[in-house]
Amino acid sequence: MNSGRRTPWRGDLLVTGSVLVCLLAWDALGADLAVSRLFADAHGFAWRDGWLTSSLLHEGGRIAAWGLFALLLVNIWRPLIQGPSKIERVRWVLVTLACVIAVPTLKRLTATSCPWDLAEFGGVASYVSHWRFGVPDGGPGHCFPSGHAVSAFAFFSGWFVLRRHQPRAARWWLAAVLAAGLLFGSAQLVRGAHYVSHTLWTGWLCWLICMLTAPRAAPSQAAKAERMASITPL
């Protein structure tokens, strides 16, 4: 196997492992509750039902995500993005769908309640780390990881498809997915719907699914040509 085939896999593992270490460090610091307290008091979260956070970024974000998913379905039969083969376009859709299914399924199995359910914010629950598996906090649970962040992070799948054919477009795609995921996560944070870690773990899980299902073939000729064209002569 040549280095062109090894490098993407090694790079993916490095990114995945590095982010995992950062996530574990965040959890070890126990900063989730402290950050959520910045946006709430005994009466709850002021931004919980705000138009910007609830209607636009929550409901609107969900609608936009399904709209983009519909375009990926159309892309299977009528390519909107040149380069990926039909098999790759089908995989793109299936991997995105796998993220959409996997994270909410995990969420339904966890006992962690949302910040707005805590007694100190007007709810009934006590804060319990999501690492204390099966330990009830007195609230409704089923809040970890963030389901809404999947609306953005599920589309990490596009990075792993496009980077083989259009590296520049892939970088823009990745940047847009990260920006949308952090924006959606921030909206849920200030609403009290999720802790910081809920969003970050959703992003990591979606990345992991996309990474593990990504093809490991060498970059296409089009991608090689684009890289060569981007090199500025001395």
C-alpha positions as CSV (number, residue, x, y, z in Angstrom):
1,M,0.0,0.0,0.0
2,N,1.5,3.3,-1.0
3,S,1.7,6.4,1.1
4,G,-1.1,8.1,-0.7
5,R,-3.4,5.4,0.6
6,R,-2.0,5.5,4.2
7,T,-1.9,9.2,4.8
8,P,-5.6,10.0,4.9
9,W,-6.2,7.1,7.4
10,R,-3.4,8.2,9.7
11,G,-4.6,11.8,9.5
12,D,-8.1,10.8,10.3
13,L,-7.0,8.7,13.3
14,L,-4.8,11.6,14.6
15,V,-7.8,14.1,14.4
16,T,-10.2,11.6,16.0
17,G,-7.8,10.7,18.8
18,S,-6.8,14.3,19.5
19,V,-10.4,15.5,19.7
20,L,-11.3,12.6,21.9
21,V,-8.6,13.6,24.4
22,C,-9.9,17.1,24.4
23,L,-13.5,15.9,25.1
24,L,-12.3,13.7,27.9
25,A,-10.4,16.6,29.4
26,W,-13.5,18.8,29.2
27,D,-15.6,16.2,31.0
28,A,-12.9,15.8,33.6
29,L,-12.9,19.5,34.3
30,G,-16.7,19.3,35.0
31,A,-17.3,22.6,33.3
32,D,-20.7,21.8,31.7
33,L,-22.8,23.0,34.6
34,A,-20.6,26.2,35.2
35,V,-21.1,27.2,31.6
36,S,-24.9,26.6,31.6
37,R,-25.2,28.7,34.8
38,L,-24.1,31.7,32.7
39,F,-27.3,31.6,30.8
40,A,-29.9,30.8,33.5
41,D,-31.1,31.5,37.0
42,A,-33.7,30.0,39.4
43,H,-36.4,31.0,36.9
44,G,-34.9,29.1,34.0
45,F,-33.2,30.0,30.7
46,A,-34.2,33.4,29.3
47,W,-33.5,32.2,25.7
48,R,-35.4,29.0,26.0
49,D,-38.3,30.1,23.8
50,G,-36.6,33.0,22.0
51,W,-37.4,33.3,18.3
52,L,-33.7,33.3,17.3
53,T,-32.8,30.2,19.3
54,S,-36.0,28.2,19.3
55,S,-37.7,29.0,16.0
56,L,-34.8,30.0,13.7
57,L,-31.8,28.0,14.9
58,H,-33.7,25.0,16.3
59,E,-36.7,24.4,14.1
60,G,-35.3,26.2,11.1
61,G,-32.0,24.3,11.4
62,R,-33.8,21.0,11.4
63,I,-35.8,22.0,8.3
64,A,-32.6,23.2,6.5
65,A,-30.9,19.9,7.3
66,W,-33.7,17.8,5.8
67,G,-33.6,20.1,2.8
68,L,-29.9,19.4,2.3
69,F,-30.5,15.7,2.8
70,A,-33.1,15.8,0.0
71,L,-30.6,17.4,-2.3
72,L,-28.2,14.6,-1.5
73,L,-30.9,12.1,-2.6
74,V,-31.4,14.0,-5.8
75,N,-27.6,14.0,-6.2
76,I,-27.6,10.2,-6.5
77,W,-29.5,10.2,-9.8
78,R,-28.7,13.7,-11.1
79,P,-25.2,14.7,-9.9
80,L,-25.2,18.2,-8.5
81,I,-21.5,17.9,-7.5
82,Q,-19.1,16.6,-10.0
83,G,-16.5,14.0,-9.2
84,P,-18.0,11.3,-6.8
85,S,-19.2,8.1,-8.5
86,K,-22.8,6.9,-8.0
87,I,-21.6,4.4,-5.4
88,E,-19.9,7.2,-3.5
89,R,-23.0,9.4,-3.7
90,V,-25.1,6.5,-2.4
91,R,-22.7,5.9,0.4
92,W,-22.8,9.7,1.2
93,V,-26.5,9.5,1.8
94,L,-26.3,6.2,3.8
95,V,-23.6,7.4,6.1
96,T,-25.4,10.7,6.7
97,L,-28.5,8.7,7.6
98,A,-26.5,6.4,9.9
99,C,-25.5,9.5,11.9
100,V,-29.1,10.7,12.0
101,I,-30.2,7.3,13.4
102,A,-27.2,6.5,15.7
103,V,-27.1,9.6,17.9
104,P,-30.8,9.9,18.7
105,T,-30.8,6.1,19.4
106,L,-28.0,6.5,21.9
107,K,-29.8,9.5,23.3
108,R,-32.9,7.5,24.1
109,L,-30.7,5.0,26.1
110,T,-29.1,7.6,28.4
111,A,-30.4,8.8,31.8
112,T,-28.9,12.3,31.6
113,S,-31.5,15.1,31.8
114,C,-31.2,18.5,30.1
115,P,-30.0,21.6,31.9
116,W,-33.5,23.1,31.9
117,D,-34.6,20.1,33.9
118,L,-32.3,20.9,36.9
119,A,-33.9,22.0,40.1
120,E,-31.6,25.0,40.3
121,F,-33.1,26.2,37.1
122,G,-36.7,25.6,38.0
123,G,-36.9,21.9,37.2
124,V,-36.7,18.8,39.3
125,A,-33.5,17.0,38.4
126,S,-30.1,17.0,40.1
127,Y,-26.9,17.3,38.1
128,V,-25.3,13.9,37.4
129,S,-22.4,13.4,35.0
130,H,-23.3,11.5,31.8
131,W,-20.4,9.1,32.6
132,R,-22.4,7.7,35.6
133,F,-24.2,5.2,33.4
134,G,-27.6,4.2,34.5
135,V,-27.6,6.6,37.5
136,P,-30.9,8.6,37.4
137,D,-30.9,12.3,38.2
138,G,-34.5,12.6,39.1
139,G,-35.4,14.1,35.7
140,P,-36.8,12.8,32.4
141,G,-33.3,11.9,31.1
142,H,-32.7,11.1,27.4
143,C,-30.8,14.3,26.7
144,F,-27.2,13.1,26.0
145,P,-25.8,13.4,23.4
146,S,-27.4,16.3,21.5
147,G,-29.9,15.2,18.9
148,H,-30.2,18.7,17.3
149,A,-26.4,19.0,16.6
150,V,-26.8,16.0,14.3
151,S,-28.6,18.3,11.9
152,A,-25.2,19.7,11.1
153,F,-22.6,17.1,12.1
154,A,-24.2,14.3,10.2
155,F,-22.9,16.0,7.1
156,F,-19.3,15.4,8.0
157,S,-19.9,12.6,5.5
158,G,-19.5,15.1,2.6
159,W,-15.9,15.9,3.7
160,F,-14.9,12.3,3.3
161,V,-16.5,12.0,-0.1
162,L,-15.4,15.3,-1.6
163,R,-11.8,15.4,-0.4
164,R,-10.9,12.6,-2.9
165,H,-12.3,14.6,-5.9
166,Q,-12.5,18.3,-5.0
167,P,-10.2,19.1,-2.0
168,R,-11.0,22.8,-2.0
169,A,-14.8,22.2,-2.1
170,A,-14.3,19.6,0.7
171,R,-12.6,22.2,2.9
172,W,-15.4,24.6,2.4
173,W,-17.9,21.9,3.1
174,L,-16.1,20.9,6.3
175,A,-15.9,24.5,7.5
176,A,-19.6,25.0,6.9
177,V,-20.5,21.8,8.8
178,L,-18.4,22.8,11.8
179,A,-19.8,26.3,11.8
180,A,-23.4,25.1,11.6
181,G,-22.8,22.5,14.3
182,L,-21.3,25.0,16.7
183,L,-24.0,27.5,15.9
184,F,-26.8,25.0,16.6
185,G,-25.0,23.8,19.7
186,S,-24.7,27.3,21.0
187,A,-28.4,27.9,20.5
188,Q,-29.2,24.8,22.5
189,L,-26.7,25.8,25.2
190,V,-28.3,29.2,25.8
191,R,-31.8,27.6,25.6
192,G,-30.9,25.1,28.3
193,A,-31.5,22.2,26.0
194,H,-28.0,20.8,26.2
195,Y,-24.6,21.2,27.9
196,V,-21.5,22.0,25.9
197,S,-20.3,18.4,26.0
198,H,-23.6,17.1,24.5
199,T,-22.9,19.0,21.3
200,L,-19.2,18.2,21.2
201,W,-19.8,14.4,21.7
202,T,-22.4,14.5,19.0
203,G,-19.8,16.0,16.7
204,W,-17.2,13.4,17.6
205,L,-19.6,10.5,17.2
206,C,-20.7,11.7,13.8
207,W,-17.1,12.2,12.7
208,L,-16.2,8.7,14.0
209,I,-19.1,7.1,12.0
210,C,-18.1,9.0,8.8
211,M,-14.4,8.2,9.3
212,L,-14.9,4.5,9.8
213,T,-17.1,4.2,6.7
214,A,-15.0,6.3,4.5
215,P,-13.2,4.8,1.5
216,R,-9.4,4.5,1.7
217,A,-8.6,4.7,-2.0
218,A,-6.0,7.2,-3.2
219,P,-7.2,10.7,-4.4
220,S,-8.7,10.9,-7.8
221,Q,-6.9,12.4,-10.8
222,A,-9.2,15.5,-10.5
223,A,-8.1,16.0,-6.9
224,K,-4.5,15.6,-7.8
225,A,-4.8,18.1,-10.6
226,E,-6.5,20.6,-8.2
227,R,-3.7,20.2,-5.7
228,M,-1.1,20.8,-8.4
229,A,-2.9,23.9,-9.7
230,S,-3.0,25.3,-6.2
231,I,0.8,25.2,-5.9
232,T,2.3,28.7,-6.5
233,P,5.5,28.5,-8.5
234,L,8.6,29.9,-6.8
